[in-house]
Amino acid sequence: MKPAESVTGLNKEALIHLLQLEAHDEGGYFRQIHQSDWTIDTPERPGGVRFGINTIYYMMTDDSPIGHFHRNQSDIVHFFHAGSPITYLTVAPDGQLSRRTLGPNPALGHEFQMTVPGGMWKASVLESGGYGLLSEAVAPGFDYRDRELASPDTLQRLFPELWLQLAPYTLLHP
């Protein structure tokens, strides 16, 4: 039995349809699942007020295997659900590059959940398999005004010593 079928028995097309996922501008597919009724005043952010928390489904697929580098102001917790492992590359403001894998098998070093603190650059990649499905919880809630897609120029300027490792996961035209 393939890893993608071991939990759900469904292929990527069926999950995209059943979960009503849409293409994401970072790569992969997503759909917002929850947005809190309560808000938080964040005066340091454009527009100020944010929802307290929101959640999404996020799926990487073999036809859209890269979630390109971006950073958010909010912390994001990622939860693995099904399919093949997804590798995350994160770069801290000080230039520390880390690789972590969300996946189904802790004996292979996979994690079931991980947090990416606000302010860190991150990218994700499905290195093999048909899909990897996860959820994300964002607090304060996600707002496009709080996200920056990385341009090649930005990452090359900020992290010249890492550029060759980061380039494959950078959108050419954010």
The 8 nearest C-alpha neighbors of each residue, nearest first, counted from 0:
[[1, 5, 4, 2, 3, 8, 6, 7],
 [0, 2, 4, 3, 5, 128, 82, 83],
 [3, 1, 5, 4, 82, 83, 0, 6],
 [82, 4, 2, 1, 5, 83, 81, 130],
 [3, 5, 8, 1, 2, 7, 6, 9],
 [4, 6, 2, 3, 7, 8, 1, 0],
 [7, 5, 4, 8, 81, 3, 82, 2],
 [6, 8, 9, 4, 5, 81, 3, 10],
 [7, 9, 4, 6, 5, 10, 3, 1],
 [10, 8, 7, 4, 13, 14, 11, 3],
 [9, 11, 13, 12, 14, 8, 4, 3],
 [10, 12, 14, 13, 15, 130, 129, 9],
 [13, 11, 15, 14, 10, 16, 9, 17],
 [12, 14, 16, 10, 11, 15, 17, 9],
 [13, 15, 17, 11, 16, 12, 18, 10],
 [16, 14, 20, 12, 18, 13, 19, 17],
 [15, 17, 19, 13, 14, 18, 12, 20],
 [18, 16, 14, 19, 15, 13, 20, 12],
 [17, 19, 15, 20, 16, 14, 30, 56],
 [20, 18, 16, 17, 15, 21, 30, 14],
 [21, 19, 29, 15, 30, 18, 28, 16],
 [22, 20, 28, 29, 23, 30, 19, 15],
 [21, 23, 28, 27, 29, 24, 20, 26],
 [24, 22, 28, 26, 25, 27, 29, 21],
 [23, 25, 26, 22, 27, 173, 28, 66],
 [26, 24, 66, 67, 23, 27, 148, 68],
 [27, 25, 66, 23, 24, 65, 63, 67],
 [26, 28, 59, 63, 58, 23, 22, 66],
 [27, 29, 22, 23, 58, 21, 20, 57],
 [30, 28, 57, 20, 56, 21, 23, 58],
 [31, 29, 20, 55, 56, 32, 21, 19],
 [30, 32, 55, 54, 33, 56, 29, 53],
 [31, 33, 55, 54, 30, 56, 34, 53],
 [34, 32, 54, 53, 31, 35, 55, 52],
 [33, 35, 53, 52, 36, 54, 50, 32],
 [36, 34, 37, 52, 51, 50, 53, 33],
 [35, 37, 34, 38, 50, 51, 52, 33],
 [38, 36, 35, 51, 50, 39, 52, 34],
 [37, 39, 50, 51, 49, 48, 40, 36],
 [40, 38, 49, 51, 48, 50, 41, 139],
 [39, 41, 48, 47, 42, 49, 38, 50],
 [42, 40, 47, 48, 43, 44, 39, 49],
 [41, 43, 47, 44, 40, 48, 45, 46],
 [42, 44, 41, 47, 45, 46, 40, 48],
 [45, 43, 47, 42, 41, 46, 145, 48],
 [44, 46, 47, 144, 43, 42, 145, 41],
 [45, 47, 48, 44, 42, 49, 41, 144],
 [48, 46, 42, 41, 44, 45, 40, 49],
 [47, 49, 40, 41, 39, 46, 38, 50],
 [50, 48, 39, 38, 140, 139, 51, 40],
 [49, 51, 38, 140, 52, 35, 37, 39],
 [50, 52, 38, 139, 140, 39, 37, 35],
 [53, 51, 140, 138, 139, 137, 50, 35],
 [52, 54, 34, 140, 33, 137, 136, 35],
 [53, 55, 136, 33, 135, 32, 31, 137],
 [56, 54, 31, 32, 135, 30, 134, 57],
 [55, 57, 134, 29, 30, 133, 31, 135],
 [56, 58, 29, 133, 134, 28, 132, 55],
 [59, 57, 132, 28, 27, 131, 133, 29],
 [58, 60, 27, 64, 131, 130, 63, 125],
 [61, 59, 130, 63, 64, 62, 129, 27],
 [60, 62, 129, 64, 63, 130, 128, 125],
 [61, 63, 60, 64, 129, 59, 27, 130],
 [64, 62, 60, 27, 61, 65, 26, 59],
 [65, 63, 125, 60, 61, 59, 124, 62],
 [66, 64, 124, 26, 123, 67, 63, 125],
 [65, 67, 26, 123, 25, 122, 124, 27],
 [68, 66, 122, 168, 169, 25, 65, 170],
 [69, 67, 122, 121, 169, 149, 168, 120],
 [70, 68, 148, 149, 120, 147, 121, 67],
 [71, 69, 120, 147, 146, 119, 118, 121],
 [70, 72, 146, 117, 73, 145, 118, 147],
 [71, 73, 117, 118, 145, 146, 70, 74],
 [74, 72, 117, 71, 138, 139, 75, 137],
 [73, 75, 116, 117, 115, 138, 137, 76],
 [76, 74, 137, 115, 114, 136, 73, 135],
 [75, 77, 114, 136, 135, 113, 115, 137],
 [76, 78, 135, 112, 113, 134, 114, 75],
 [79, 77, 112, 134, 133, 111, 135, 80],
 [78, 80, 133, 111, 101, 102, 112, 81],
 [81, 79, 133, 132, 78, 82, 134, 131],
 [82, 80, 132, 131, 6, 3, 79, 83],
 [3, 83, 81, 131, 130, 2, 132, 84],
 [82, 84, 131, 128, 3, 130, 2, 102],
 [85, 83, 102, 101, 131, 100, 86, 125],
 [84, 86, 125, 101, 100, 124, 131, 102],
 [87, 85, 100, 124, 123, 99, 101, 125],
 [88, 86, 123, 99, 98, 122, 100, 89],
 [87, 89, 98, 122, 121, 97, 123, 86],
 [90, 88, 121, 97, 120, 96, 87, 119],
 [89, 91, 96, 120, 95, 94, 119, 121],
 [90, 92, 119, 95, 94, 93, 89, 120],
 [91, 93, 94, 119, 90, 118, 95, 120],
 [92, 94, 91, 95, 90, 96, 158, 157],
 [95, 93, 91, 92, 90, 96, 158, 157],
 [94, 96, 91, 90, 93, 97, 92, 89],
 [97, 95, 90, 89, 94, 91, 88, 98],
 [98, 96, 89, 88, 90, 95, 99, 87],
 [99, 97, 88, 87, 89, 86, 100, 96],
 [98, 100, 87, 86, 97, 88, 101, 109],
 [101, 99, 86, 109, 85, 87, 110, 102],
 [102, 100, 110, 109, 85, 84, 111, 79],
 [101, 103, 84, 109, 110, 104, 79, 111],
 [102, 104, 109, 105, 111, 84, 81, 101],
 [103, 105, 106, 109, 107, 102, 108, 110],
 [106, 104, 109, 108, 107, 110, 103, 102],
 [107, 105, 104, 108, 109, 103, 110, 102],
 [108, 106, 105, 104, 109, 103, 102, 110],
 [109, 107, 105, 106, 110, 104, 100, 102],
 [110, 108, 105, 102, 100, 101, 104, 107],
 [109, 111, 101, 112, 102, 105, 100, 108],
 [112, 110, 79, 101, 78, 102, 109, 103],
 [113, 111, 78, 77, 110, 79, 101, 76],
 [112, 114, 77, 76, 115, 110, 78, 111],
 [113, 115, 76, 75, 77, 116, 74, 112],
 [114, 116, 75, 74, 76, 117, 113, 119],
 [117, 115, 74, 114, 119, 118, 75, 73],
 [116, 118, 73, 72, 74, 71, 119, 115],
 [117, 119, 72, 71, 70, 116, 120, 92],
 [120, 118, 91, 70, 117, 90, 116, 121],
 [119, 121, 70, 90, 69, 89, 68, 91],
 [122, 120, 89, 68, 88, 69, 70, 119],
 [121, 123, 68, 67, 88, 66, 87, 168],
 [124, 122, 87, 66, 86, 65, 88, 85],
 [125, 123, 65, 86, 64, 85, 126, 66],
 [124, 126, 85, 64, 127, 59, 86, 65],
 [125, 127, 124, 85, 128, 64, 86, 84],
 [128, 126, 125, 83, 129, 61, 84, 130],
 [129, 127, 83, 130, 61, 126, 3, 125],
 [128, 130, 61, 60, 11, 3, 127, 83],
 [131, 129, 60, 82, 59, 128, 83, 11],
 [130, 132, 82, 83, 59, 58, 81, 84],
 [133, 131, 58, 81, 80, 57, 82, 79],
 [132, 134, 79, 80, 78, 57, 56, 58],
 [135, 133, 56, 78, 55, 57, 77, 79],
 [134, 136, 77, 55, 54, 76, 78, 75],
 [135, 137, 54, 76, 75, 53, 77, 138],
 [136, 138, 75, 140, 53, 52, 141, 139],
 [139, 137, 140, 52, 73, 51, 74, 136],
 [138, 140, 51, 52, 73, 137, 50, 49],
 [141, 139, 52, 138, 50, 53, 137, 51],
 [140, 142, 137, 53, 139, 143, 138, 73],
 [141, 143, 144, 145, 140, 146, 49, 50],
 [142, 144, 145, 146, 141, 147, 71, 140],
 [143, 145, 142, 146, 45, 147, 44, 46],
 [146, 144, 143, 72, 142, 71, 147, 141],
 [147, 145, 71, 143, 70, 144, 72, 148],
 [148, 146, 70, 69, 149, 71, 145, 144],
 [149, 147, 69, 173, 68, 150, 146, 70],
 [150, 148, 69, 68, 147, 153, 151, 154],
 [149, 151, 153, 152, 173, 170, 148, 154],
 [150, 152, 154, 153, 155, 169, 171, 149],
 [153, 151, 155, 150, 154, 156, 149, 157],
 [154, 152, 150, 156, 151, 155, 157, 149],
 [155, 153, 157, 156, 151, 158, 152, 149],
 [154, 156, 159, 152, 158, 162, 153, 157],
 [155, 157, 153, 154, 158, 159, 152, 151],
 [158, 156, 154, 155, 153, 159, 94, 152],
 [157, 159, 155, 161, 160, 154, 156, 162],
 [160, 158, 155, 162, 161, 156, 157, 154],
 [159, 161, 158, 162, 163, 155, 164, 94],
 [162, 160, 158, 159, 164, 163, 165, 155],
 [161, 163, 165, 159, 155, 164, 166, 160],
 [162, 164, 166, 165, 161, 160, 167, 159],
 [163, 165, 162, 161, 166, 167, 168, 160],
 [166, 164, 162, 163, 168, 167, 161, 169],
 [165, 167, 169, 168, 163, 162, 164, 151],
 [168, 166, 169, 165, 164, 163, 170, 67],
 [169, 167, 67, 166, 165, 68, 122, 65],
 [170, 168, 67, 166, 68, 167, 151, 171],
 [171, 169, 172, 173, 67, 150, 168, 149],
 [170, 172, 169, 173, 151, 150, 149, 166],
 [171, 173, 170, 150, 151, 169, 149, 148],
 [172, 170, 148, 150, 171, 149, 24, 25]]
